[in-house]
Amino acid sequence: MTNMSRLDQTPKTTRPNKGLSRFLTFLIFCCAFFGIGGIILNQTVLKESFTQEQLNQPKTLKLVTNEFNTVLLDAAQKNGLPQSVQVQLLSTADVKTDMTKTVKNIYAFKDRPLDSDQMVEQMAGNLTAAIPSNPIEQALVKTAVAAVQPPLKTYLNDQIQTPYLAPMVSELAIMTSVVNIGMWIAIIMGIVLLIVQYAVSGKFRYLFGSLGAALAWSGLFLLLGTETAKFSGLIEEVAQRAGEFNTVIINYATSVLDYAWQISLITLVCGVVLWILAKIFQKVR
């Protein structure tokens, strides 16, 4: 009975500074949320190789080629190209070359990423190769090819370069700076807060529990944000601004969200597992 009473009188171990520890967990969650969000953006929208890979998909190349040929042929015919000339102004290989170079220039933050001179030369070459054998038509087409090159260059600069690509370069530069600064601040602050959390709680099991909870909640919120963006119709609404190329924007945005969904789910699962292991370890101790 004496031994039993002594056991009952043994004080239970409680987590020190519980309120402060929970507040630190919330701050760590904020750092994890912004840090992982920044990593997702750095591996998708802000990564040139990711964008190149998405735009060089065969389906995307075919779609962009068809749209370019439709609008450019219409512009050429309005500027003197005979209606009888029905030819692809740009081949799929031409479009792939142009897109690869344009994307590279965008990520290099060049003011005029689209090489309109190169595209006009490609179109002139494809038109010249399609010149009919009839001498009269040959003369007409040769004259038309020379005549439509300046208007087509103007069209590319005024309808594609200036309204879409030039602003994209400046927006990407700002976004890259903001995301990278915010991401590294979040990561560094997260590490500092974890050290403070360990100093406050004094045990690794509390530290792991705090980290697990922060990762789980950040993964959950990122997951919910990704699903909301995917099914809210926001992507389609934004893509409408791209006109004929809205399908390309939708496909690209969907790929970004799919990657974000995977990373968010991994973060959520890892956080839950870490939190459960910390709880088990606390009970064992």
C-alpha positions as CSV (number, residue, x, y, z in Angstrom):
1,M,0.0,0.0,0.0
2,T,2.9,2.3,0.8
3,N,4.4,1.7,-2.6
4,M,1.1,2.3,-4.3
5,S,0.6,5.6,-2.5
6,R,4.1,6.7,-3.5
7,L,3.4,5.9,-7.1
8,D,0.2,7.9,-7.0
9,Q,2.1,10.8,-5.6
10,T,4.7,10.8,-8.3
11,P,4.1,14.0,-10.4
12,K,3.3,13.5,-14.1
13,T,5.6,15.0,-16.6
14,T,4.0,17.9,-18.4
15,R,5.2,19.9,-21.4
16,P,7.0,23.0,-20.2
17,N,5.8,26.4,-21.5
18,K,2.9,24.8,-23.3
19,G,1.2,28.0,-24.4
20,L,4.5,29.4,-25.8
21,S,5.2,26.1,-27.5
22,R,1.9,26.1,-29.3
23,F,2.5,29.7,-30.5
24,L,5.9,28.7,-31.8
25,T,4.2,25.7,-33.6
26,F,1.9,28.2,-35.3
27,L,4.8,30.4,-36.4
28,I,6.6,27.3,-37.7
29,F,3.5,26.4,-39.6
30,C,3.5,29.8,-41.3
31,C,7.1,29.4,-42.2
32,A,6.5,25.9,-43.6
33,F,3.5,27.1,-45.6
34,F,5.3,29.9,-47.3
35,G,8.6,28.0,-47.6
36,I,7.0,25.0,-49.3
37,G,4.8,27.3,-51.4
38,G,7.9,29.0,-52.6
39,I,9.6,25.7,-53.4
40,I,6.6,24.6,-55.5
41,L,6.7,27.9,-57.5
42,N,10.5,27.6,-58.0
43,Q,10.1,24.1,-59.3
44,T,7.3,25.0,-61.7
45,V,6.4,28.5,-62.9
46,L,9.9,30.0,-62.1
47,K,11.8,27.0,-63.5
48,E,12.7,27.3,-67.2
49,S,13.1,23.6,-67.8
50,F,9.6,22.9,-66.4
51,T,8.0,25.4,-68.7
52,Q,10.0,24.2,-71.7
53,E,8.9,20.6,-71.0
54,Q,5.2,21.6,-70.8
55,L,5.2,23.8,-74.0
56,N,7.1,21.2,-76.0
57,Q,4.5,18.5,-75.5
58,P,3.4,17.2,-78.9
59,K,-0.3,18.2,-78.3
60,T,0.7,21.7,-77.2
61,L,3.0,22.1,-80.2
62,K,0.3,21.0,-82.6
63,L,-2.2,23.4,-81.0
64,V,0.1,26.4,-81.0
65,T,1.2,25.7,-84.6
66,N,-2.4,25.5,-85.8
67,E,-3.3,28.7,-84.0
68,F,-0.3,30.6,-85.3
69,N,-0.9,29.5,-88.8
70,T,-4.5,30.6,-88.7
71,V,-3.9,34.1,-87.4
72,L,-0.8,34.7,-89.5
73,L,-2.2,33.4,-92.7
74,D,-5.2,35.7,-92.2
75,A,-2.9,38.6,-91.5
76,A,-0.8,37.7,-94.6
77,Q,-3.9,37.5,-96.9
78,K,-5.1,40.9,-95.6
79,N,-1.8,42.3,-96.7
80,G,-1.6,41.0,-100.2
81,L,-1.0,37.3,-100.2
82,P,-3.4,35.7,-102.7
83,Q,-6.3,33.7,-101.3
84,S,-5.3,30.8,-103.4
85,V,-2.1,30.3,-101.5
86,Q,-3.0,27.9,-98.6
87,V,0.2,26.9,-96.9
88,Q,1.5,26.4,-93.4
89,L,3.4,29.6,-92.7
90,L,5.2,27.9,-89.8
91,S,5.9,24.2,-89.4
92,T,5.8,22.4,-86.0
93,A,9.6,22.4,-86.0
94,D,9.6,26.2,-86.6
95,V,7.2,26.7,-83.7
96,K,9.2,24.5,-81.4
97,T,12.4,26.4,-82.2
98,D,10.6,29.8,-81.8
99,M,9.0,28.8,-78.5
100,T,12.2,27.3,-77.0
101,K,14.1,30.5,-77.8
102,T,11.3,32.8,-76.6
103,V,10.9,31.0,-73.3
104,K,14.7,31.1,-72.8
105,N,14.6,34.9,-73.4
106,I,11.7,35.3,-71.0
107,Y,13.6,33.5,-68.2
108,A,16.7,35.6,-69.1
109,F,14.4,38.7,-68.5
110,K,15.0,40.1,-72.0
111,D,12.7,43.0,-72.9
112,R,11.7,41.6,-76.3
113,P,11.8,37.8,-76.0
114,L,10.1,37.0,-79.3
115,D,12.5,37.0,-82.3
116,S,10.1,38.3,-84.9
117,D,12.8,38.6,-87.6
118,Q,13.5,34.8,-87.2
119,M,9.7,34.0,-87.5
120,V,9.3,36.2,-90.6
121,E,12.2,34.5,-92.3
122,Q,10.7,31.1,-91.5
123,M,7.4,32.2,-93.0
124,A,9.0,33.6,-96.1
125,G,10.9,30.4,-96.6
126,N,7.8,28.2,-96.2
127,L,5.9,30.5,-98.6
128,T,8.7,30.4,-101.2
129,A,8.9,26.6,-101.0
130,A,5.2,26.5,-101.9
131,I,5.4,28.7,-104.9
132,P,3.3,27.2,-107.8
133,S,4.8,26.2,-111.1
134,N,2.6,28.6,-113.1
135,P,4.9,31.6,-114.0
136,I,2.2,34.2,-113.5
137,E,1.3,32.8,-110.0
138,Q,5.0,32.6,-109.2
139,A,5.4,36.3,-109.8
140,L,2.4,37.1,-107.8
141,V,3.4,35.0,-104.8
142,K,7.0,36.3,-104.9
143,T,5.8,39.8,-104.9
144,A,3.3,39.0,-102.1
145,V,5.9,37.3,-100.0
146,A,8.1,40.4,-100.1
147,A,5.1,42.6,-99.4
148,V,3.6,40.7,-96.4
149,Q,6.9,40.4,-94.4
150,P,6.8,43.9,-92.8
151,P,3.1,43.7,-91.9
152,L,3.6,40.3,-90.4
153,K,6.5,41.5,-88.3
154,T,4.4,44.4,-87.2
155,Y,1.6,42.0,-86.3
156,L,3.9,39.8,-84.2
157,N,5.3,42.8,-82.3
158,D,2.0,44.6,-81.8
159,Q,-0.4,41.6,-81.2
160,I,1.9,39.2,-79.4
161,Q,5.2,40.8,-78.2
162,T,3.9,44.0,-76.7
163,P,0.6,43.0,-75.1
164,Y,1.6,39.6,-73.8
165,L,5.3,38.7,-73.8
166,A,6.9,42.0,-72.7
167,P,4.7,42.4,-69.6
168,M,5.3,38.7,-68.8
169,V,9.0,39.3,-68.6
170,S,8.6,42.2,-66.0
171,E,6.1,40.2,-64.0
172,L,8.3,37.1,-63.9
173,A,11.3,39.2,-62.8
174,I,9.2,40.7,-59.9
175,M,7.7,37.4,-59.0
176,T,11.1,35.6,-59.0
177,S,12.6,38.2,-56.6
178,V,9.5,38.2,-54.2
179,V,9.2,34.4,-54.1
180,N,12.9,33.8,-53.6
181,I,13.2,36.4,-50.9
182,G,10.0,35.2,-49.1
183,M,11.0,31.5,-49.4
184,W,14.5,32.0,-47.9
185,I,13.2,34.2,-45.1
186,A,10.6,31.5,-44.3
187,I,13.1,28.7,-44.4
188,I,15.7,30.6,-42.2
189,M,13.0,31.8,-39.8
190,G,11.6,28.2,-39.6
191,I,15.0,26.8,-38.6
192,V,15.5,29.5,-36.0
193,L,12.0,28.9,-34.6
194,L,12.7,25.1,-34.4
195,I,15.9,25.9,-32.4
196,V,13.8,28.1,-30.1
197,Q,11.2,25.4,-29.8
198,Y,13.8,22.9,-28.6
199,A,15.2,25.4,-26.1
200,V,11.7,26.1,-24.7
201,S,10.5,22.4,-24.6
202,G,13.8,20.9,-23.8
203,K,13.1,17.5,-25.5
204,F,13.4,16.3,-29.1
205,R,10.0,14.5,-28.9
206,Y,8.2,17.9,-28.4
207,L,10.3,19.4,-31.2
208,F,9.3,16.6,-33.6
209,G,5.7,16.8,-32.6
210,S,5.7,20.6,-33.3
211,L,7.4,20.1,-36.7
212,G,5.0,17.3,-37.6
213,A,1.9,19.4,-36.8
214,A,3.3,22.4,-38.7
215,L,4.1,20.3,-41.8
216,A,0.7,18.5,-41.6
217,W,-1.3,21.8,-41.4
218,S,0.7,23.5,-44.1
219,G,0.3,20.5,-46.4
220,L,-3.4,20.5,-45.7
221,F,-3.9,24.2,-46.5
222,L,-1.7,23.9,-49.6
223,L,-3.8,20.9,-50.7
224,L,-7.1,22.8,-50.1
225,G,-5.7,25.8,-52.0
226,T,-4.7,23.7,-55.0
227,E,-8.1,21.9,-55.2
228,T,-9.9,25.2,-54.9
229,A,-7.9,26.7,-57.7
230,K,-8.4,23.6,-59.9
231,F,-12.2,23.4,-59.5
232,S,-13.2,27.0,-59.0
233,G,-13.0,28.0,-62.6
234,L,-10.3,30.6,-61.9
235,I,-7.9,29.0,-64.3
236,E,-10.4,29.2,-67.2
237,E,-11.2,32.8,-66.3
238,V,-7.6,33.8,-66.4
239,A,-6.9,31.8,-69.6
240,Q,-9.5,33.7,-71.5
241,R,-7.2,36.7,-71.6
242,A,-4.8,34.6,-73.8
243,G,-7.4,34.5,-76.6
244,E,-6.7,31.7,-79.1
245,F,-4.0,30.2,-76.8
246,N,-6.3,29.8,-73.8
247,T,-6.1,26.0,-74.0
248,V,-2.3,26.2,-73.7
249,I,-2.6,28.3,-70.5
250,I,-5.2,25.9,-69.1
251,N,-2.9,22.9,-69.7
252,Y,0.1,24.6,-68.3
253,A,-1.7,25.8,-65.1
254,T,-3.2,22.2,-64.7
255,S,0.4,20.8,-64.7
256,V,1.5,23.3,-62.1
257,L,-1.4,22.5,-59.9
258,D,-0.8,18.7,-60.3
259,Y,2.8,19.2,-59.1
260,A,1.6,21.4,-56.2
261,W,-1.0,18.7,-55.3
262,Q,1.7,16.0,-55.1
263,I,4.1,18.1,-53.0
264,S,1.2,19.2,-50.7
265,L,0.1,15.6,-50.2
266,I,3.7,14.4,-49.4
267,T,4.0,17.3,-46.9
268,L,0.7,16.4,-45.3
269,V,1.6,12.7,-45.0
270,C,5.1,13.3,-43.7
271,G,3.8,15.8,-41.1
272,V,1.1,13.4,-39.9
273,V,3.6,10.5,-39.6
274,L,6.1,12.7,-37.7
275,W,3.4,13.9,-35.4
276,I,2.1,10.4,-34.7
277,L,5.7,9.1,-34.0
278,A,6.3,12.0,-31.6
279,K,3.1,11.2,-29.7
280,I,4.0,7.5,-29.5
281,F,7.5,8.4,-28.3
282,Q,6.0,10.7,-25.6
283,K,3.7,7.9,-24.3
284,V,6.6,5.4,-24.3
285,R,8.7,7.8,-22.3
